Structures are given as structure tokens and as C-alpha cells.
Amino acid sequence: MSFIMSYTDPAGTVHANSYWVAGSISYNPITKIGQVIFQGYHDKDSFDAGDGQLAGSPHPVATTDPAIFYQFFGNARRIFSGLSFEEWLDSFAQDQDLFFGLATLYANVDVIIVDIGLLNTSTLSVAFGDDITSQGGDYNLGVTVRVNGTPVTPSVAAKQTGTFSIWYTIPAVDIDDVVDWEYDGLVGDLADNGGQILQSIDRLTAGNSIGSYRWFNRLEDSGWIATI
């Protein structure tokens, strides 16, 4: 269980993309108290590298509400399942002034693939690791696409049904062009299914797959045929 948030530590230092993981979980069926101890790191890279924890970490998150305890932790005849516990934790984190109001929870969703050319020479595909949605329906909001360093405005930006991908229609490029994508979370409104917003994502360079699939049924392939 992990999440990303903007966290201000006790010294007043802001960690805009701090990464938190559940270090331990305990629950008492007699007192009806459930508690999770979270460990925080400056960002996910710090966690992966095993760097030191943030000031204010470990941090306990607990509930003493018997109704919540029984609903998600279970009773003597039923222990909680991972899914129901995560549902409880998500709602509790958002509703109980987590970390004394010093934090803003972000969607824990990564960009998996950015690519141009898998579909055609004018469709930039951005695939996420989980489902995301534009709260206002504008998938261009907060997004900057550059071709060879020059910003271009996609004529269409749409979430693809049944996938975790957004497709952006841009002026056609070729295999020698460099296409970048980045996202400003202060401007855009992308969010996960729980309504948690996506944090800013630094510029990512798209893989250029133009010609690599060799279907030989498009104009961009014909150039490769001519050079063989």
C-alpha cells in the first residue's frame, strides 16, 4: 500500500512528491482500534534507493470508530481482505485530515509508455499504469507537447475506451523527429478513479516507432522500402 502526496515536514520543508508506504498494520478486536504506521520518503526514487525517511516519519494513522472497524477490519469470524482495507484506508486518508492537514494526496499513477508511430505518424500515445480521467473532460489541459523542442497544440486529445491511454493528434512527424510530453498538475485536472489528482510529470521523450512495425501499408513505410 503506497501513495504520493505533497507533504510539509515538522521543520517546514515541503516535499512536493513524497512517497509513503504502509510499514506495519495492527488491529485490536477488543478495543476496536485499527492502526497503520506509514513510512515517508522524499520521493519514490529515494524509497527505491533506500534513502533515509522524512522528518515526521514513521507516522501513525488510526481509527477508533467501531463501525469502521467492523466494516473493514472484520470481527472474530471474518478478517479484513486487502481490497476492503485499501478502500477503508483511502477514505480515511481523505476524510480524517491526514497528517494534520499538511498534505495533499496525489494519485499514485505512473506514466508507463510515451510513443509516437505505433498507430501512425500523427498520434502520440501516453499510457498510464492505472485508470485516469480528466475531471472536466479536457485531456489537453496542463499538457505540453513539443516536436524538436517547439510546442505544438494537439488538435484532438482523447482517452481510449477500455484502456489506460490518452491519444494526442499532432502534425505528422517522421522517424528523425523528437517528440516530448509533459504535464502540469497545477493546471490540468487528471485524476484517478478515487478523485485524487495527478501530480506534475516532467518532460518525457516519446519512443519513435515510425517504420518499426513494417506493415508496409502506409506512406511512412514506403520510404523504408525504398532504402533497403
Backbone bond lengths (Angstrom), bond angles and torsions (degrees), N, CA, C in turn:
res aa  C-N    CA-C-N  psi(-1)  N-CA   C-N-CA  omega(-1)  CA-C   N-CA-C  phi
1 M - - - 1.453 - - 1.526 108.79 -
2 S 1.317 119.08 121.25 1.455 122.45 -178.61 1.517 109.93 -145.71
3 F 1.328 116.11 158.40 1.450 120.05 174.14 1.519 109.30 -154.58
4 I 1.332 115.54 163.42 1.458 123.28 -178.22 1.523 108.14 -116.76
5 M 1.328 116.57 139.08 1.461 118.21 178.11 1.519 110.14 -157.21
6 S 1.331 115.28 161.60 1.451 121.75 171.06 1.520 107.17 -84.30
7 Y 1.333 116.74 118.82 1.462 121.76 -171.97 1.525 110.40 -126.06
8 T 1.313 116.43 132.36 1.456 122.12 173.83 1.521 108.40 -103.38
9 D 1.340 116.44 116.90 1.462 119.09 -176.10 1.533 111.07 -77.71
10 P 1.327 118.79 173.17 1.468 121.28 -176.91 1.527 114.15 -58.30
11 A 1.327 117.79 -23.25 1.463 121.07 179.42 1.523 112.33 -85.06
12 G 1.346 116.57 -4.03 1.456 120.87 179.84 1.507 114.73 92.48
13 T 1.336 118.05 3.39 1.465 122.00 178.45 1.521 110.16 -79.05
14 V 1.331 115.85 130.76 1.464 121.01 -179.70 1.528 109.89 -91.90
15 H 1.326 116.18 128.83 1.467 122.87 174.77 1.524 106.08 -113.72
16 A 1.348 116.50 96.20 1.459 121.72 -167.68 1.523 113.30 -64.15
17 N 1.330 117.26 -31.55 1.464 120.77 -176.74 1.523 110.36 -126.10
18 S 1.340 116.65 44.08 1.467 119.67 -177.75 1.524 110.48 -63.36
19 Y 1.329 115.22 147.61 1.468 122.67 -174.66 1.526 108.25 -117.77
20 W 1.337 116.41 125.52 1.465 122.09 -175.06 1.520 110.37 -122.55
21 V 1.319 115.42 137.59 1.461 121.65 179.34 1.522 109.22 -128.06
22 A 1.343 115.43 150.45 1.463 120.90 176.91 1.520 108.33 -76.31
23 G 1.352 116.19 112.45 1.454 119.85 -178.39 1.510 112.95 -84.86
24 S 1.340 117.11 -35.95 1.457 120.68 178.56 1.524 109.63 -155.11
25 I 1.316 115.22 153.62 1.462 122.19 -178.93 1.523 107.59 -131.48
26 S 1.334 116.14 135.33 1.465 120.04 176.69 1.525 109.36 -141.70
27 Y 1.314 115.88 149.08 1.460 119.69 174.70 1.513 109.41 -150.53
28 N 1.342 115.03 145.76 1.455 122.04 -175.25 1.525 109.04 -120.37
29 P 1.334 118.13 111.82 1.464 120.40 -177.83 1.533 113.47 -70.15
30 I 1.321 117.42 -13.31 1.463 120.33 178.68 1.530 110.74 -84.90
31 T 1.329 116.33 -51.12 1.464 120.45 -178.51 1.520 112.72 -85.44
32 K 1.345 117.61 -12.19 1.459 123.41 -178.24 1.531 111.54 63.52
33 I 1.312 116.68 35.04 1.456 121.68 177.90 1.522 109.14 -108.45
34 G 1.303 116.49 127.30 1.458 122.10 174.59 1.522 108.83 -116.90
35 Q 1.327 116.96 139.69 1.459 120.03 -176.18 1.530 111.09 -143.00
36 V 1.322 114.46 141.40 1.462 121.97 174.33 1.526 107.55 -122.38
37 I 1.322 117.12 131.21 1.461 121.86 176.03 1.524 108.07 -100.72
38 F 1.343 116.03 118.31 1.463 120.83 -179.06 1.519 110.81 -100.05
39 Q 1.327 114.62 144.25 1.459 122.01 175.18 1.521 107.92 -113.75
40 G 1.333 116.22 129.01 1.457 120.72 -174.89 1.525 113.40 -111.59
41 Y 1.343 115.50 146.46 1.460 122.62 179.49 1.529 109.13 -132.97
42 H 1.324 115.76 158.33 1.467 120.38 -176.48 1.532 111.59 -54.15
43 D 1.323 117.51 -43.33 1.458 122.85 175.24 1.526 107.91 -160.37
44 K 1.334 116.61 -179.55 1.455 119.44 -176.69 1.529 111.63 -65.04
45 D 1.322 117.24 -34.84 1.468 119.52 178.37 1.528 110.64 -62.22
46 S 1.339 116.80 -37.89 1.469 120.42 178.20 1.517 110.66 -65.02
47 F 1.336 115.92 -39.24 1.465 119.92 177.52 1.525 110.29 -63.39
48 D 1.339 116.12 -47.23 1.469 120.47 -178.96 1.528 111.50 -61.82
49 A 1.339 115.94 -33.30 1.463 120.03 -178.07 1.525 112.43 -84.83
50 G 1.347 116.60 -7.03 1.453 120.02 -179.71 1.510 113.65 74.44
51 D 1.357 117.18 24.90 1.454 120.76 177.97 1.523 110.56 -67.80
52 G 1.339 116.67 165.65 1.455 121.64 -176.84 1.515 113.55 -61.21
53 Q 1.322 115.36 154.54 1.457 121.16 179.88 1.521 110.60 -75.64
54 L 1.345 114.60 160.31 1.455 121.21 179.56 1.522 111.23 -71.45
55 A 1.341 115.86 156.87 1.452 120.94 170.24 1.529 108.12 -63.18
56 G 1.320 116.68 136.78 1.460 120.53 -175.14 1.511 112.56 92.73
57 S 1.317 116.58 0.15 1.458 122.58 178.23 1.536 107.75 -116.47
58 P 1.343 118.84 142.56 1.466 128.85 1.21 1.530 112.61 -67.44
59 H 1.313 115.28 154.51 1.453 120.89 -178.54 1.527 109.63 -128.47
60 P 1.331 117.95 125.97 1.468 120.13 179.93 1.524 112.78 -85.40
61 V 1.316 116.02 140.40 1.463 122.72 171.45 1.521 106.10 -124.37
62 A 1.329 117.23 123.50 1.464 119.72 -172.28 1.521 111.57 -136.62
63 T 1.321 116.17 158.27 1.460 122.56 172.05 1.520 108.66 -129.86
64 T 1.339 115.15 141.38 1.467 120.61 175.67 1.519 110.83 -119.52
65 D 1.348 115.98 11.81 1.459 120.67 -179.27 1.532 108.83 -83.17
66 P 1.358 119.20 114.84 1.470 120.64 -178.39 1.519 112.67 -58.54
67 A 1.352 117.37 -35.28 1.464 119.71 -179.46 1.519 110.98 -63.28
68 I 1.337 116.14 -43.37 1.460 120.11 177.41 1.524 109.90 -66.46
69 F 1.324 115.78 -40.45 1.463 119.75 179.46 1.524 110.82 -58.53
70 Y 1.320 117.56 -50.20 1.456 120.65 -177.70 1.525 112.06 -67.60
71 Q 1.335 116.25 -36.73 1.466 119.21 -177.03 1.523 111.96 -66.50
72 F 1.339 116.75 -40.21 1.452 119.11 -172.37 1.520 114.72 -114.71
73 F 1.308 118.73 -28.74 1.452 120.25 178.32 1.525 111.96 -89.37
74 G 1.327 117.29 -21.95 1.452 120.44 179.15 1.517 112.07 91.92
75 N 1.314 115.92 -174.15 1.461 120.54 177.77 1.524 108.44 -130.22
76 A 1.303 117.19 -161.44 1.469 120.64 -176.32 1.523 112.17 -61.82
77 R 1.331 116.88 -22.52 1.469 119.91 -176.75 1.525 113.35 -102.47
78 R 1.323 116.28 -7.48 1.474 118.12 -177.18 1.523 109.46 -148.77
79 I 1.323 117.76 121.49 1.455 120.34 175.25 1.524 108.32 -92.34
80 F 1.319 115.60 159.72 1.464 119.06 -175.07 1.524 110.52 -71.03
81 S 1.340 114.05 150.96 1.460 120.10 174.62 1.521 108.26 -95.40
82 G 1.319 116.89 159.67 1.452 119.82 -179.48 1.517 112.83 -58.69
83 L 1.329 116.81 -41.27 1.454 120.08 -177.49 1.520 110.91 -65.35
84 S 1.334 117.35 -48.55 1.458 119.36 -177.96 1.529 111.08 -64.94
85 F 1.316 116.89 -34.88 1.455 119.39 178.33 1.519 111.01 -65.92
86 E 1.331 117.10 -41.20 1.457 120.01 178.08 1.521 110.96 -63.96
87 E 1.334 116.93 -38.93 1.457 120.02 176.39 1.524 110.31 -60.72
88 W 1.335 116.02 -43.92 1.468 119.67 177.68 1.526 111.21 -61.61
89 L 1.317 116.21 -47.37 1.450 120.58 -176.50 1.521 111.22 -62.69
90 D 1.340 116.56 -41.41 1.455 120.70 179.88 1.526 110.87 -61.65
91 S 1.315 117.58 -48.49 1.466 121.02 -179.28 1.522 110.65 -67.24
92 F 1.324 117.19 -39.51 1.461 121.18 -179.93 1.522 110.64 -64.35
93 A 1.337 116.66 -43.18 1.458 120.74 -178.46 1.523 111.58 -62.82
94 Q 1.335 116.84 -36.29 1.449 120.48 -177.99 1.525 112.49 -80.87
95 D 1.318 117.46 -29.76 1.463 120.45 -171.67 1.521 114.40 -99.43
96 Q 1.322 119.19 -15.06 1.461 120.56 -171.55 1.533 113.46 -109.61
97 D 1.357 116.74 30.17 1.459 119.73 174.48 1.523 110.61 54.90
98 L 1.321 114.87 52.58 1.460 121.21 -175.33 1.525 112.26 -52.98
99 F 1.296 116.67 137.06 1.450 123.38 178.37 1.529 111.39 56.02
100 F 1.333 116.05 39.91 1.463 122.93 173.16 1.524 113.03 58.84
101 G 1.315 116.30 32.24 1.451 120.13 176.36 1.514 114.65 76.46
102 L 1.332 117.57 9.46 1.459 120.48 -176.32 1.516 112.68 -93.23
103 A 1.324 117.29 5.67 1.460 119.30 -172.22 1.516 112.30 -131.13
104 T 1.314 115.06 151.72 1.459 122.61 171.33 1.519 107.19 -120.23
105 L 1.314 116.87 117.95 1.453 120.35 -179.43 1.526 110.72 -72.94
106 Y 1.335 116.02 138.76 1.451 121.94 175.97 1.526 109.72 -116.38
107 A 1.316 115.19 156.44 1.462 120.33 174.93 1.525 108.83 -64.88
108 N 1.315 116.00 132.29 1.464 121.03 179.01 1.534 108.62 -90.74
109 V 1.332 114.83 68.05 1.465 121.63 -176.19 1.525 108.71 -128.66
110 D 1.308 116.77 127.21 1.460 121.93 179.98 1.524 111.09 -102.28
111 V 1.332 115.71 156.12 1.458 121.12 169.00 1.516 107.70 -82.47
112 I 1.322 116.83 126.52 1.471 121.39 -176.99 1.527 111.55 -93.45
113 I 1.330 116.16 -46.58 1.468 120.61 -175.79 1.527 109.48 -141.77
114 V 1.335 116.08 135.84 1.464 122.50 167.26 1.524 105.88 -123.06
115 D 1.329 117.16 123.80 1.464 118.92 -173.85 1.523 110.99 -148.92
116 I 1.310 115.22 144.67 1.461 123.17 171.84 1.521 107.82 -120.01
117 G 1.324 117.10 133.33 1.465 119.94 175.57 1.502 115.84 108.88
118 L 1.328 118.59 -15.11 1.460 119.05 178.15 1.518 111.01 -64.79
119 L 1.350 116.12 -35.83 1.469 120.26 178.45 1.515 110.55 -97.32
120 N 1.325 116.75 -53.77 1.464 122.76 176.51 1.527 108.17 -164.30
121 T 1.321 116.99 -174.67 1.465 120.23 -174.15 1.515 113.60 -81.83
122 S 1.326 118.61 -1.59 1.467 120.66 -178.43 1.529 113.01 -124.22
123 T 1.328 118.20 10.26 1.458 120.99 179.45 1.523 110.01 -115.55
124 L 1.336 114.69 113.80 1.462 121.74 175.01 1.524 107.74 -92.75
125 S 1.318 116.38 122.77 1.459 121.42 -178.17 1.523 109.93 -106.53
126 V 1.352 116.15 128.49 1.463 122.06 176.19 1.523 107.19 -120.12
127 A 1.331 116.15 114.22 1.469 121.79 -177.15 1.524 109.73 -105.86
128 F 1.327 116.25 131.32 1.461 122.39 -179.98 1.525 109.86 -102.70
129 G 1.327 115.54 164.13 1.457 120.63 -178.72 1.515 113.32 -81.62
130 D 1.335 116.97 -8.48 1.461 121.46 178.12 1.519 107.64 -154.99
131 D 1.319 115.89 176.26 1.456 120.03 -175.46 1.523 110.64 -72.99
132 I 1.327 116.39 134.34 1.462 122.09 175.59 1.523 108.47 -133.25
133 T 1.332 116.59 155.27 1.459 122.03 -178.30 1.519 109.39 -142.83
134 S 1.331 116.25 143.67 1.457 120.18 171.17 1.521 107.78 -80.75
135 Q 1.334 116.84 120.27 1.458 120.34 -176.18 1.517 112.25 -62.97
136 G 1.352 116.75 -29.28 1.463 120.14 178.89 1.509 113.33 -102.94
137 G 1.351 116.54 -0.25 1.460 120.40 177.78 1.517 114.58 84.91
138 D 1.343 118.29 4.34 1.461 121.37 -179.79 1.528 108.94 -107.73
139 Y 1.323 116.01 100.70 1.463 120.48 -176.56 1.532 113.08 -80.46
140 N 1.336 117.15 -3.99 1.462 120.95 173.73 1.525 112.00 -85.79
141 L 1.340 116.07 -18.47 1.457 121.18 -173.71 1.532 111.04 -62.43
142 G 1.322 116.67 123.94 1.456 121.69 179.12 1.517 114.69 82.14
143 V 1.327 117.44 -2.75 1.468 121.87 -176.89 1.523 110.51 -97.65
144 T 1.320 115.73 136.68 1.466 121.51 171.91 1.522 108.35 -122.06
145 V 1.321 115.61 124.54 1.470 121.62 175.50 1.529 107.70 -112.98
146 R 1.309 116.59 132.41 1.466 121.44 178.72 1.520 109.97 -123.41
147 V 1.309 115.18 141.99 1.464 122.11 172.61 1.517 106.91 -118.23
148 N 1.315 115.80 116.30 1.469 121.68 -176.45 1.536 111.01 53.78
149 G 1.337 116.01 38.53 1.460 121.57 176.61 1.510 115.72 86.73
150 T 1.332 117.58 -7.91 1.465 121.24 -178.15 1.530 110.22 -102.07
151 P 1.341 117.81 124.99 1.471 119.51 -179.92 1.522 111.90 -62.60
152 V 1.320 115.70 138.45 1.465 121.86 173.69 1.531 107.14 -128.41
153 T 1.323 115.92 149.85 1.461 120.97 -179.81 1.523 109.83 -101.50
154 P 1.318 118.45 115.48 1.472 120.03 177.95 1.526 110.26 -59.86
155 S 1.326 116.10 135.65 1.464 120.23 178.14 1.519 111.44 -76.40
156 V 1.332 116.70 -25.31 1.460 122.82 177.38 1.518 108.47 -139.78
157 A 1.325 116.59 137.26 1.463 121.58 173.14 1.523 106.29 -137.14
158 A 1.328 117.14 116.60 1.465 119.80 -172.10 1.514 111.66 -143.78
159 K 1.315 115.30 139.42 1.468 122.08 172.69 1.530 107.78 -74.73
160 Q 1.324 115.84 135.75 1.455 121.12 -178.70 1.526 110.30 -90.06
161 T 1.315 116.36 122.26 1.460 122.84 -176.60 1.528 111.15 -55.38
162 G 1.331 115.26 132.35 1.457 120.47 176.68 1.511 114.41 78.53
163 T 1.341 117.58 8.37 1.464 121.24 179.64 1.523 109.58 -131.28
164 F 1.326 115.56 175.63 1.465 121.91 174.15 1.523 109.98 -105.01
165 S 1.333 117.42 25.50 1.466 121.91 -172.33 1.521 112.65 -113.39
166 I 1.345 114.42 148.38 1.456 122.69 170.90 1.523 106.93 -115.98
167 W 1.331 115.99 133.02 1.457 121.26 177.61 1.518 109.33 -107.85
168 Y 1.340 115.84 133.10 1.458 122.46 178.98 1.528 108.44 -116.40
169 T 1.330 117.05 127.55 1.456 121.63 177.67 1.525 108.85 -92.50
170 I 1.331 116.15 118.74 1.460 122.13 -177.86 1.531 108.57 -126.17
171 P 1.345 118.20 167.43 1.470 119.06 174.53 1.523 110.07 -56.30
172 A 1.326 116.32 142.80 1.464 121.52 -176.05 1.524 111.66 -57.19
173 V 1.327 115.31 139.83 1.465 121.78 178.28 1.525 108.50 -121.78
174 D 1.341 115.67 173.38 1.457 118.46 176.42 1.529 109.66 -122.19
175 I 1.296 116.08 -177.01 1.456 120.54 -171.86 1.534 113.12 -67.06
176 D 1.329 117.47 -18.51 1.466 120.68 -179.24 1.522 112.61 -90.68
177 D 1.326 118.46 -7.09 1.460 121.38 -178.23 1.530 111.40 -81.55
178 V 1.324 115.85 149.60 1.461 122.60 176.79 1.519 108.50 -109.75
179 V 1.332 116.41 121.43 1.460 122.18 -177.44 1.529 108.80 -114.38
180 D 1.327 116.09 129.25 1.457 122.07 179.29 1.520 110.71 -118.03
181 W 1.343 115.65 151.68 1.472 122.63 176.06 1.518 108.83 -134.50
182 E 1.324 117.50 135.81 1.463 120.81 173.13 1.522 109.32 -145.30
183 Y 1.339 114.73 163.91 1.471 119.96 -173.30 1.520 109.98 -137.06
184 D 1.337 115.51 131.67 1.458 122.77 177.34 1.531 108.37 -102.97
185 G 1.341 116.07 106.57 1.454 120.57 -176.98 1.519 113.98 -68.84
186 L 1.344 117.97 -16.22 1.459 120.72 177.63 1.522 111.47 -79.99
187 V 1.323 116.50 -16.50 1.469 121.63 -179.73 1.526 111.24 -106.92
188 G 1.341 116.64 -45.38 1.460 120.88 -177.84 1.513 112.57 -76.00
189 D 1.335 115.06 172.25 1.471 119.90 -178.53 1.527 112.06 -132.11
190 L 1.338 116.87 30.56 1.462 119.65 176.03 1.524 109.60 -67.57
191 A 1.323 116.35 138.55 1.460 121.22 -177.92 1.515 109.54 -148.16
192 D 1.346 115.68 159.01 1.455 119.83 175.83 1.528 109.94 -82.31
193 N 1.320 116.54 -177.58 1.466 120.15 -176.84 1.519 113.18 -65.97
194 G 1.341 116.63 -19.24 1.458 120.44 177.66 1.511 113.44 -88.95
195 G 1.347 116.70 0.90 1.455 120.76 179.01 1.509 114.73 86.93
196 Q 1.341 118.03 4.17 1.461 120.39 178.15 1.523 109.16 -80.09
197 I 1.334 116.31 131.71 1.454 120.70 -173.43 1.523 111.74 -75.48
198 L 1.330 115.07 155.52 1.461 121.47 178.96 1.520 108.85 -87.08
199 Q 1.333 117.40 131.46 1.454 120.31 179.07 1.520 110.04 -73.82
200 S 1.336 115.88 167.19 1.466 120.74 179.29 1.522 110.33 -59.68
201 I 1.324 115.31 145.50 1.462 121.61 178.70 1.523 107.93 -123.99
202 D 1.325 116.83 123.14 1.463 121.62 -179.11 1.527 110.86 -64.12
203 R 1.311 114.19 163.22 1.465 121.00 -175.97 1.526 111.61 -54.54
204 L 1.330 115.47 129.07 1.458 122.76 177.48 1.526 108.57 -117.75
205 T 1.325 116.55 133.75 1.458 121.13 178.22 1.519 109.88 -88.68
206 A 1.317 115.56 127.16 1.463 120.67 -177.51 1.520 111.17 -72.87
207 G 1.336 114.50 143.62 1.445 118.57 168.03 1.523 108.70 -67.45
208 N 1.320 117.91 140.50 1.459 121.43 -179.05 1.527 108.37 -106.96
209 S 1.344 114.89 105.22 1.474 120.72 -175.60 1.513 112.67 -102.82
210 I 1.325 116.93 12.81 1.460 119.53 -177.92 1.533 110.03 -60.61
211 G 1.305 116.01 125.55 1.462 121.47 178.76 1.514 114.56 84.92
212 S 1.341 117.63 -16.00 1.463 119.31 -172.47 1.517 113.65 -74.15
213 Y 1.356 116.48 -21.97 1.461 117.94 -177.47 1.518 112.69 -82.50
214 R 1.340 117.45 -20.51 1.475 122.64 174.07 1.519 113.26 55.20
215 W 1.323 114.80 48.22 1.471 117.50 173.75 1.534 110.05 -76.32
216 F 1.356 116.33 -22.80 1.467 122.64 179.59 1.522 113.01 58.74
217 N 1.326 116.88 29.29 1.466 118.73 179.42 1.525 110.94 -125.96
218 R 1.343 116.80 17.91 1.449 120.36 179.59 1.518 109.53 -136.97
219 L 1.338 114.83 160.57 1.452 120.24 -175.48 1.527 111.75 -59.02
220 E 1.357 116.46 -39.78 1.454 118.55 -177.62 1.527 112.32 -65.47
221 D 1.334 117.45 -26.27 1.453 120.64 176.83 1.523 111.64 -75.42
222 S 1.328 115.78 -31.11 1.462 118.93 -174.81 1.525 111.20 -62.22
223 G 1.346 116.39 -32.16 1.454 120.08 177.34 1.528 111.72 -62.97
224 W 1.311 115.36 -38.53 1.471 120.09 178.66 1.526 110.35 -67.84
225 I 1.327 116.74 -37.77 1.455 119.89 178.94 1.538 109.95 -62.79
226 A 1.342 115.65 -38.63 1.449 120.40 -177.10 1.514 111.65 -69.40
227 T 1.341 117.10 -23.38 1.472 118.62 -176.10 1.512 112.76 -96.84
228 I 1.335 118.52 -3.13 1.480 120.88 -179.39 1.523 108.99 -71.87
